[in-house]
């Protein structure tokens, strides 16, 4: 059944989300943990910011201190149980530096970076002073980067108007930071959503029928969290991307998110 939770038991992997708290629970930490649970993975979290928001607007952002973010990460990684992690809203250069340092301290190898810059409502979730920090300190640590179309345009420096443009962007970003990159295709027109992955020198597309909804708030978080969950269960990056696309479509179609 679409959106059904997979069972957890002995040996269940744990995935970590490092992101902001969304007061309406459609995105951020709340959406990530819900996604981990649905995909049969235990979730842990390190909250970077508290936000007051709904799908229409962000009315307030209060960052957590970098030292507290680091302590959260070290605490949940202490027993060595974190198999994979993802980042979401990081907001400032100081937070990015703390997160990157803690990722190294914790020895996290399977890292998914969702470079959250702008909320669906249009609010800025990454300060201008943090852009160079995410490029220099965080992207080099990623096994996978998951930008949407506007984010991919920013990181590759080119407009993306088609699936072919997305393929160029995914390769440009992947080669620049020596990692895998999937450009999420939800912002492009058409009856299908085409997610374009550059991985180990090869470009692959994953196409899925578009689900028409009134709000796409949080879909990017759910996608990256689903990919992280699958990677924590041992999936390859391409398999994780394919599963993530299906999961987003399933929960939208079922109305369970």
N, C-alpha and C positions, 0 to 999 in steps of 0.2 A: 504494500500500500504506500502511496506517495507520502513522504514526510514521516513514515513510521520510524520509531526509535529502534536502533539495533541494540542487542543485549550486550551488557558488559559483565565481565567476570574476572577470574584470576588471570593475570597476564595482560589485562587491558592496558594499552598504552595511555600515556598522559600527554596532552598538548597544552602549550602555554600561549595565552593571548596577552599582548602588551599594548594596551589601547585605552581610549577614553570611555567613560560611562555615558550612555545615552538615556536620558530620563524617560523617554517614551519607549525604550527597549526594542526599537526597530533596527538599531545598528550598534556599532561599538562592542564593548565587552559583553553586553547582554546577548546580542545576536550571535557573537562568536561562541559563547558557552552553550547556547541553545543548539547551535549547529554541531559542536563537538558531541553533545549528548545524543543527538539524533543519529549520528554516525558511529556510535558505539565507542567513543573515546572519552576518557576522563578529562575534565578541563581544570586548568589553573589560570590565575589571572594576576596581572600587575597593572593597576589603574594609573594612567598618566594624567588624566584630566577629568574633572567633573563638568558635565555640560547640562544646561537647561535648554531643552529643545523638543520640538515635535517635527513631523515630516515637512512642515511649512517654513519653520524658521528656527534659528539658534539665538536664544535671548541672553545667554551667558556662558562663559567659559572660565573655569578656575583650575589652573594647573596644580598638580601635586609636585612637591619638592623633588628634585632629582635624587637626593639622598634617600628619600622614602621609596621612590620607584626602584632604585637599586636594591634596597632591603627587601622589598616584595619579591623581586626576582631571585635573589640569593636564597630567601626562605623556601620558596617552592622548588628550587633546584637542588636543595641541600641533600636530598636522598638519592640524587642522580636519576630520578624517574622521568624527567622531561625528554621525550623523544624528538619532538618538533615544536617550533614556536612560530608565531606570526606577530608582526607589528601592524598597528593601525594608526590612529591619531596620536602623533607625538608632539606637535605644536611648536616646540622651541628648540633652539640649538643646544641649550644646556640639557634638556631632556634627552635629545638624540645622543649626545655625548655619554650621558649616564647609561642609557640603554645599550649602546654599542659596547661600552666597557663591561657591563654586566653580562652581555652575551658571551664575550670572551672569557670572563671569569667562570661562567657556568659551563663553558665548553659546548654550547648549543651549536650543532652542525647543520641541522635541517631547518633553515630559517626562511620564512616567506615574508617578504616586505610588500605590504600594500601601501603605496605612497600616498596616503590620504592628504589631499591638499584643500579641496573645496567640498563642502557638504552639498547634498542634492538640492537643498534650499538656496544655495549660493553663498553661504557663509564661509569665510576663510578659516580653515582648521590647521593650517601650517603657516607660521609667521614667516615673513620675508627673510628674516635673518637666519632662518633654519634651513633654507634651501641648499646652501653650500654644505651644511653639516650632513644633511641626508645623503648628498652625493658622495662626500668624502669619507664619512665615517660608517654609514649603514649599508648602502648598496653593495659595497665590496664584500660584505659578510653574507649576502643573500645567496641561497640556492635557487630561489625563484623570486622574481619581481612581478607584481600583478597590476599594472596601471590600467585605468580606463582610457578612453580616447583623449580627453583633454590633458590628462597627466602624461600620457605617452607623447603627445605633441610637445609638451614642455621639455621632457627629458631628451627627445631626439631632435628638437628644434625644427620640425617640419609639420605642415598641416596634414591631417589624415582625413581623407574624404571617401575612401574605399577600402575593401579588404586587402587589395594590393598594397595600398599605402600602409596599412596596419602591419603587413608582413615586413615591409622595409623598416618600420619603426621598431618592431620586436627584435629584428636582427641587429639594428643599430644599437639599441639599448643593451641587448645581451652581450654583444661583442665589447661594447665600451666598458661594462662592469664585469666582464668575464663570468657570466651567469646565465641562467635560463630566464626568459621573459615571456609572459603571455599578455598580449594586448586584448583587453576585454572589448567585445564589439557591440555592447548594448546601445551605445550612442549613435551608431550608424543606422541609416534607414534600411527597411526591408522586412520581409516576413520571417526571416531567420536571423538569429544572433550568431555571429561567427567570431569565435575566440581564436586568436592566432598565436601560436607558441613557437618560439625559437629555442631549441634545446640541442646541445651537443652538435652544433653546426648545421642543424636541419630545421626547416620551417614546416609546421603541421597546422592544419586548421581543424577546428571542431565546431560543427554546425548543429544548431538545435532550433526547433520552431519557437518563435517569439510568443511569449505569454503576455497578452494585453492586460495591464493593470493600471489603476489610477495613480499609484505612487511607486517609485522605484527606490525609496528610501531604504538604505541598508543592504541592497543587493550586492554591492561590491564587498562589503564585510562578510556576508554569507558565503560568497564565492571563495574568497581567500581563506576563510576559516574551514570550508569544506576541503579545499586542497590541502591545508595543513593537517586536518584530521586524517585524510587518506595517506599522506606522507608519513604520519606518525605510525600508521599501521603497516608501513613498509612499501607502499605503492611508489612506482617510479613517477617522475614529474609528469610525463604525458598521461599516464593512467589517472593521476590525481586531478589533472585539468579536465579530462573527459568526465570524470565522476562529479567534479564540482559544478560543471555546467548543467549536468542532469539534475543534481540536487537543487540548484536554484530554481530550475523550471518546475520541478516536482512540488516544491513547497509553495510556489506562486500559484500553480494550477490547483493545488489542494486547498489553498487559502489557509494554510497552517502557519503562516509567518506574516 
